[in-house]
């Protein structure tokens, strides 16, 4: 008994790549600079952190807990 082979599908020509415009974030709120005495809390576990000494980095550092950024509290 003879079996038929499936016909090969024709190869489509590669689609042209189109230029994608990059979205620019609007100039809005800047990240708050961390200062001595600031307090941050974790929305997941409730841990509260008080800043005793700043690191002096050029960029603002994120304070992380439970895999999420901690929020500033009063």
N, C-alpha and C positions, 0 to 999 in steps of 0.2 A: 504494500500500500504506500503510495507516494504522499508526502506531506507538502503543503505549500508554505513557502517562506513569506513572512510579512514584507510588504514593499517598504523600502526605505523612504522615510519622509524627507521631502526637500528641505535643504538648509536655508533658513531665512537670512536675508542680508542684515547685518548689524545696524541697529537704529542709530541715528545721529545723536550725539550727546549734546544736550542743550545747556547753556550757561545757567547756573542757579545763582540767584541773587542772595547774598547773605543778609540776614536780618540784623539790624543794628539795634541794640537795646537803647531805649530812650534814657536820656540823662534824668535820672530820678533820685531816689534816696541813695546816699552813700552809706556804706556800712559804718556803724557806730564804732568809734575807736574804744578799745578796752582800756579802762583806767583803774588805778589802784582803788579798791573799795567797792567796785562793781560786783553785783551778785547775779548769777545765772542759775536757772533751774531746768531740770530735765522734765519734759512733759510726759515721759513714759514711766519712769520710776520715782520721780519726785526728788532726786538728789539735788542739793543746793550747793553751789560753789561760790566762794568769795575770792576775789583777785587780791593777792597780797603783793605781788611783784609783776610788772609787765615785762614782756620778752624783748621789746625794742625792735621788732621786725618792721620792715618797710611796708609789707602788706598786712592787712588785718587777719589775724588768726581766728579760726573757728574753734569754739569750745564744743567738743562732741561728747555725747553719752548715749548709750543704747543705740548707736548707729545713726543718731539724728543730732542736728545742731541744737545746743541749749539756748533757751530764750532768756533775755535780760529781765530781771525783776527789780522791784524797788526795795 
